[in-house]
Amino acid sequence: MHKTLLEAIGNTPLVRIPFDVPAQIYAKLEYANPGGSVKDRSAIYMIEDAEKTGQLKSGGTIIDASSGNQGIAVAMIGAAKGYRVIIVVSEKISQEKLETLRAYNAQVVICSPTDRIDDPEGYHTVALRLQKETPNSFMPNQYFNPLNAQAHYTLLGPEVWEQTEGTVTHFFAGAGTGGTVTGVGRYLKERNPNVKIFAVDSVNSYRATNGCPKPYCVEGMGIDFDSPVLDCAVLDEILTVSDDDAIAMLKVVAAKGFLVGPSSGAVAHAAYQYAKEHLSERDRVVLIFGDSGRAYLSKGFYAQGEVENMPRKKSSYSQVHP
Ligand SMILES: Cc1ncc(COP(=O)(O)O)c(C=O)c1O
């Protein structure tokens, strides 16, 4: 029983995915959070820190830039706590996420998609500008706020450790800001330095293409700038996944009952391929399902007409050492 909606953030289920590999692969169902994604954790942590430190006061406005889920988390928390919320998004956002922001009564500003975080017309710069212009406002700034990773170190890492009773051997998470994989990875390595930590990136991201990014459809995930939140020292490997492989895996896991978003498809693809090639029955994998497929149904990714047991294409999975 929770006295407030926000106390219900976290303690999400950890569920085995029935994959045909010897290793056990478990997914942390972050879509079970009240705002529907892993970002509830980082948003509540940054907002409550701002309240404690006086950066956010009663009657204030919270402004943030988001590819969707951070914005939804901020809008949900703002609604529950009674703050005005302005979210600046890129046109890449799904219609469902846009309508979710509006349902939480957030004001939405839409910018053209950009490859560069410092683009003067991009969503991050516009959010910074709005925050400077708006009195009594606070910007969590997930892209540059170290509390982003700290949130996952404090909230998500211990859950993964405790739910597996310390038996986790491999951890996989999609990297956008890198907060999730850095925070959880740091916590798990402190508990057991032998746990292997994998960040999952898009093959088309700024980092994966050495600064020449191409468009990709997976939302939320993809290392598109030199993120100060992402600590490569915590990572064992960065794995890259194509849109095609992420979407093909979406159908596979949906057919098993896990209706997840494209970044989760990418993470599941990377973990499955890695487990098939490298892991044995002694290994216990945990991966993050960051959000639900319900936020992407209008994108037409899920049509099951051609589903088979596993993706048909030869995998474009590749490994890059950080
Ligand atoms: C669904 C989903 N997965 C993964 C990520 C990446 O998380 P992080 O920014 O902590 O690296 C995000 C970020 O918004 C997301 O929305």
The ligand as an SDF file (V2000), in Angstrom:
LIG
                    3D

 16 16  0  0  0  0  0  0  0  0999 V2000
   13.0000    3.3830  -23.2570 C   0  0  0  0  0  0  0  0  0  0  0  0
   14.3630    3.8760  -22.9400 C   0  0  0  0  0  0  0  0  0  0  0  0
   15.3590    3.0040  -22.8810 N   0  0  0  0  0  0  0  0  0  0  0  0
   16.6150    3.4090  -22.6050 C   0  0  0  0  0  0  0  0  0  0  0  0
   16.9120    4.7340  -22.3650 C   0  0  0  0  0  0  0  0  0  0  0  0
   18.3280    5.1460  -22.0730 C   0  0  0  0  0  0  0  0  0  0  0  0
   18.4970    5.4310  -20.7180 O   0  0  0  0  0  0  0  0  0  0  0  0
   19.6940    6.3470  -20.2190 P   0  0  0  0  0  0  0  0  0  0  0  0
   19.3700    7.7540  -20.6250 O   0  0  0  0  0  0  0  0  0  0  0  0
   19.6890    6.1810  -18.7290 O   0  0  0  0  0  0  0  0  0  0  0  0
   20.9430    5.8890  -20.8460 O   0  0  0  0  0  0  0  0  0  0  0  0
   15.8940    5.6490  -22.3990 C   0  0  0  0  0  0  0  0  0  0  0  0
   16.1640    7.0430  -22.1900 C   0  0  0  0  0  0  0  0  0  0  0  0
   15.3170    7.8980  -22.3210 O   0  0  0  0  0  0  0  0  0  0  0  0
   14.5870    5.2320  -22.6930 C   0  0  0  0  0  0  0  0  0  0  0  0
   13.5750    6.1020  -22.7630 O   0  0  0  0  0  0  0  0  0  0  0  0
  1  2  1  0
  2  3  1  0
  2 15  2  0
  3  4  2  0
  4  5  1  0
  5  6  1  0
  5 12  2  0
  6  7  1  0
  7  8  1  0
  8  9  2  0
  8 10  1  0
  8 11  1  0
 12 13  1  0
 12 15  1  0
 13 14  2  0
 15 16  1  0
M  END
$$$$
